[in-house]
Amino acid sequence: MLLSGQERRSQLIHCLTAAERLSLSLAQAREIIDQQLATIREQWEAVCDEAALSTVDRNFLWGRLFLNPFALEDYTAS
């Protein structure tokens, strides 16, 4: 998805560059991202339990589909 210019990489840092076009300040965008990251981390086990995911499935999804290191590259929490 194009968020900023011709940048197509799925990384949080590029969401920050698009903040102004989305009527958000940089601080607001960081707060939203930080809250989303915290919620994913805090609720991961409960969601996996509810979905009855095995340990193998949980480990496969974590860090690949959820909080992939590439998506987090160059992003630092506020």
C-alpha positions, -999 to 999 in steps of 0.1 A, spaced: 0 0 0 13 35 -8 13 56 23 41 80 14 54 88 -20 63 56 -39 73 37 -7 56 3 -6 75 -15 22 53 -25 51 71 -8 79 58 13 107 84 40 101 66 48 68 33 52 86 49 81 105 59 98 73 22 97 62 9 110 95 4 146 84 -16 135 53 -38 115 77 -44 147 98 -23 133 127 7 149 144 39 128 146 32 124 183 -4 112 177 8 87 151 35 74 174 10 70 202 -14 50 180 14 28 169 28 23 204 -7 14 217 -13 -11 189 21 -27 196 14 -29 233 -20 -44 228 -7 -71 205 20 -80 230 -3 -79 260 -31 -99 244 -12 -124 223 -14 -153 247 -51 -148 254 -60 -146 217 -40 -177 210 -57 -195 238 -91 -185 225 -82 -197 190 -68 -229 205 -35 -225 187 -8 -250 194 26 -239 206 40 -246 171 13 -224 155 19 -196 180 56 -197 174 51 -198 137 29 -167 136 47 -146 162 75 -127 145 63 -137 110 28 -124 106 26 -106 139 53 -81 148 76 -91 120 111 -76 126 111 -61 91 79 -41 99 95 -28 131 128 -19 116 139 17 122 109 23 145 115 32 181 87 36 206 81 71 219 
